[in-house]
Amino acid sequence: MRIRPTALLLCFSIGILATLTGCLGTSRQTHYFTLNALAEPVQSDSLATSSTIMLRRVKTATYLDRAPMVLRQGEHQIILDDFNQWSQSLSQEIDTTLQQNLTRLLPQSTIVSEWANEIDPDKTISIHILRFDWQDNTANLEGRFILQCKEQKPVIRPFNLTQAAPEKSSAAMPEAYSQVILKLSESIAQTIQGPNAKPLEMGQNTN
């Protein structure tokens, strides 16, 4: 019996469709994450003075400012995790979280972004992040921040912060990253308040 070309083409098309369906059915799903900010204001020092603080846009190393999370293997190799990504660019994610954290850590001060051109701030914070990656089940954050007060020399503080995750899973990564950003926020807040300020009394929301 002679098989018509149309029938062969139909069978071939069905086979291709079945193959594609099988491949799509087994593909990994991409997960999108955000950083968590401090949930509630901390107990502030009643002697602390109010001020307007401008948080300039965070600058990150070029290889960091993208959606995929950065995984580090050894000293020189990095991997972009396309299946675990930030919901927006990393610099924007950190900007938003830092501003929320500082607002709650320094409730007597007003925290503004650098887009508030009409405001003349008392203090300015600039942050440059050199490392923000995942290695050995640990979030790593490295860089420096600069505090500039009016008519004073700038204060430059390097930081190198880590936070281990309680378990090996992609769901544990954003919480560990959130904790190192909180540690940075606390360091900035303490520097703003000065060496004689009371230690920040953190609530249970900080873990």
JODA-V581315 format. One record per residue. N is the residue number from 0. PHI is phi in whole degrees, 0 to 359 (none if undefined). Layout:
# JODA-V581315
n:N phi:PHI
n:N phi:PHI
This chain:
# JODA-V581315
n:0 phi:none
n:1 phi:273
n:2 phi:269
n:3 phi:291
n:4 phi:303
n:5 phi:296
n:6 phi:293
n:7 phi:298
n:8 phi:296
n:9 phi:295
n:10 phi:296
n:11 phi:297
n:12 phi:296
n:13 phi:296
n:14 phi:295
n:15 phi:297
n:16 phi:297
n:17 phi:295
n:18 phi:295
n:19 phi:296
n:20 phi:298
n:21 phi:294
n:22 phi:295
n:23 phi:294
n:24 phi:292
n:25 phi:255
n:26 phi:288
n:27 phi:284
n:28 phi:268
n:29 phi:278
n:30 phi:252
n:31 phi:244
n:32 phi:230
n:33 phi:234
n:34 phi:274
n:35 phi:260
n:36 phi:266
n:37 phi:302
n:38 phi:284
n:39 phi:225
n:40 phi:297
n:41 phi:272
n:42 phi:287
n:43 phi:268
n:44 phi:286
n:45 phi:296
n:46 phi:270
n:47 phi:293
n:48 phi:270
n:49 phi:280
n:50 phi:202
n:51 phi:257
n:52 phi:242
n:53 phi:262
n:54 phi:261
n:55 phi:288
n:56 phi:301
n:57 phi:295
n:58 phi:257
n:59 phi:241
n:60 phi:304
n:61 phi:304
n:62 phi:291
n:63 phi:270
n:64 phi:278
n:65 phi:206
n:66 phi:286
n:67 phi:297
n:68 phi:292
n:69 phi:260
n:70 phi:253
n:71 phi:248
n:72 phi:237
n:73 phi:70
n:74 phi:271
n:75 phi:235
n:76 phi:250
n:77 phi:235
n:78 phi:232
n:79 phi:270
n:80 phi:274
n:81 phi:290
n:82 phi:265
n:83 phi:229
n:84 phi:230
n:85 phi:282
n:86 phi:288
n:87 phi:210
n:88 phi:300
n:89 phi:300
n:90 phi:298
n:91 phi:292
n:92 phi:298
n:93 phi:290
n:94 phi:308
n:95 phi:299
n:96 phi:291
n:97 phi:298
n:98 phi:296
n:99 phi:294
n:100 phi:298
n:101 phi:293
n:102 phi:298
n:103 phi:272
n:104 phi:281
n:105 phi:235
n:106 phi:296
n:107 phi:275
n:108 phi:251
n:109 phi:251
n:110 phi:260
n:111 phi:234
n:112 phi:271
n:113 phi:289
n:114 phi:283
n:115 phi:279
n:116 phi:294
n:117 phi:280
n:118 phi:259
n:119 phi:258
n:120 phi:286
n:121 phi:282
n:122 phi:219
n:123 phi:229
n:124 phi:245
n:125 phi:241
n:126 phi:230
n:127 phi:235
n:128 phi:258
n:129 phi:262
n:130 phi:217
n:131 phi:207
n:132 phi:218
n:133 phi:242
n:134 phi:211
n:135 phi:54
n:136 phi:61
n:137 phi:224
n:138 phi:275
n:139 phi:239
n:140 phi:226
n:141 phi:221
n:142 phi:167
n:143 phi:207
n:144 phi:231
n:145 phi:236
n:146 phi:257
n:147 phi:245
n:148 phi:257
n:149 phi:301
n:150 phi:58
n:151 phi:224
n:152 phi:290
n:153 phi:293
n:154 phi:256
n:155 phi:251
n:156 phi:231
n:157 phi:283
n:158 phi:219
n:159 phi:214
n:160 phi:241
n:161 phi:223
n:162 phi:210
n:163 phi:283
n:164 phi:272
n:165 phi:288
n:166 phi:210
n:167 phi:267
n:168 phi:202
n:169 phi:295
n:170 phi:292
n:171 phi:278
n:172 phi:294
n:173 phi:296
n:174 phi:290
n:175 phi:295
n:176 phi:298
n:177 phi:297
n:178 phi:291
n:179 phi:289
n:180 phi:292
n:181 phi:295
n:182 phi:300
n:183 phi:297
n:184 phi:300
n:185 phi:296
n:186 phi:296
n:187 phi:295
n:188 phi:298
n:189 phi:295
n:190 phi:294
n:191 phi:297
n:192 phi:286
n:193 phi:96
n:194 phi:294
n:195 phi:266
n:196 phi:287
n:197 phi:293
n:198 phi:301
n:199 phi:293
n:200 phi:265
n:201 phi:278
n:202 phi:275
n:203 phi:288
n:204 phi:287
n:205 phi:269
n:206 phi:61
